[in-house]
Amino acid sequence: MKKIKANFLLLIGIVLSASVNAQTPQPRVSPPYSVTGKIGDATIVINYSSPSVKGRTIWGGLVPFDAVWRAGANEATTFKTDKDIHVGNRLLPAGKYAFFLIPAKDGKWVAIFNKVTYQWGAFKYDEIQDQLRVTAKAGSLSERQEMLIYKITPDGFSLNWDMLSVFIPVR
């Protein structure tokens, strides 16, 4: 009887471990990406999760106007610079920041660099922790950008998604 009980427990253990190992992680719906580039002497790194349009109304729909938005999906987007830079005409000290946007229907968006880098979305966003806020200009793209992407150029960076591009000048 003891041998049967021991074999039964061994069998249960094997079945449970096999079912745990069979569970493979599912890919994220909005996969993580990173883009690195140089602006002057500074190395810029932007980490974000990239949602897709999927036929949805993005601006003024999925992403409301006049509200703080994580500028991506999942965790808040992060922006890192290894040197002091000027965003717009304002100094942003070297460091790592959570990056948020406040979309505006009139195209005059607000770009926010917040000192609390590890946040899920913008649910616990605290304006008191902002290092810098600047105005950014949104414009139209000539082709639809299905997945959200960031681009770094020698004179700034942009978020491109759907039919819209938001450019933040940096020097």
N, C-alpha and C positions, 0 to 999 in steps of 0.2 A: 504494500500500500504506500509506503514511504517513497519507493522508487517511482511509482506512477505519479504521485503528487509532485516529486522533484522534476520529472520529465514534463509534466503539465505546466509547471511554473517556467521551466526553460523554454517551452514552446510559446507561451504567452510573451515572454521577454523577447524572443526572436521576432514574433509577429509585430509587437509594438515598435521595436527598433527599426524594422523594415518599413513600417508605415511612416515613421518620422523621417527616415532617409528618403522616402519616395516623394515627399513634399518639396518640390523645387520652388525657389522664389520666383514670383511672377515679375516680369519687367514692369517698370513704372510707366504709367500712362503718359506722364510728362517727364521724360528722361533728363538726368542731370548733364550739364555741359559746362565747359570752362573755356574762356577765351583770354589769351595773353597778348599784349602788344606794348609798343614803346610810344610814349608821348614825350618828346624832348629826351631828357635823361632818365625819366621815370619809367619803370616797368609797371604796367597795369594788369591786374588779373581780375576778371569778372566771373564768378561762379553763379549759376542759375539753373533752374529747371524749366524746360521748354514745352509749354502746352501747344496744342494744335487748334486751329480754327474749327475744324469739323463741321462746317456749315453754320456755325453759331454767329449771332451778332456779338461782336467783341466789345467795341467801344460804345459805352452807354447801355450795354446789355450785361454780358458776363463781367466786364470791368466797368463799374459805375463811374460816372463823372463826379468830380469834386469830393472824392474820398481817397484816403491813403491806400495804395495798392502795392503789393510786394514785388512788383516789376518782374514777374515770372510765376512759377507755380511752386507748390509745396513750401519748403523753407524759404525765408526771405533771401533775395539775391544779395550777394556780397561783392563789394568793390574794394580792391586792395591796391595801394600804391606804395612803392618803396622810397619815394622821395616826396617832399612837399610839392604840391601843384596848385595851379590856379584854375578853379572851375568857374566859368564865367569870369568875373573880375574879383573873385573872393578866394582867399587862401584855404586850401584843404591840407592839413598836416599829413605827413606820411602815416600810414596805418591801414587798418582793415575796418570797413564799415558795412552795415546793412544798407542796401540801396532801395529806396522807395520812390514811387512817383505818385503825384496827384493829377490824374487826367482832367483836362478841361475841354469843354465843347468848343471854345473859341481858339484852341490851338496853343494857348499859353499855359503850359504845364509847369508843375513844381517838381524839381528833382531834390531828393532828400538823402543826405548821408548821415546815418544814425550810428551812434557809438555802441549800441547793443547788437552785436553781429549774429548771434545765434537765436533766431526767432522763427516760429512756425507762422508763416504768412505775416499778416499785419495785425493779428488779433490782440497782441499785447504791446503794440507800438506805443511809445511814449515820446511825445514831442519834446519834452524836457531833455531827452538824450540826443537831440539832433546836434551834430557838429556843424552842419552847413545845409542851407536851403538856397537854391537858385532857380531862376526861371529857365525853362527849356522850351524850345519851339518844336511843335509837331507839324509834320507835312505829309503829303501823300506819296505813296510808292507807285511806280508805274506798273508793277506786277504784284499780285497777291503773294504774300509770304505766309505759307501755311503754318510753319512752326516758328515760334518766337526765337529770334536770334539777336545777339549783340555783336556789333562790329566796332573795332578800335582803329582809328585812323591817326595820322600825325597831329591832327588838330582837335581831337575829341573822340567821343564814342556815341553810338546810337543803339537804340532798341528798335528793331523792325519786326512788325507782326501785322498780319492781315493786310490792309492797304495803307498802313501808317508807319511813319518813321519819326522817332523822337531823338533829336540831336542835342547832346550836351557838350558845349565847347570847353576844351581843356588846353592849358598851356603850361 
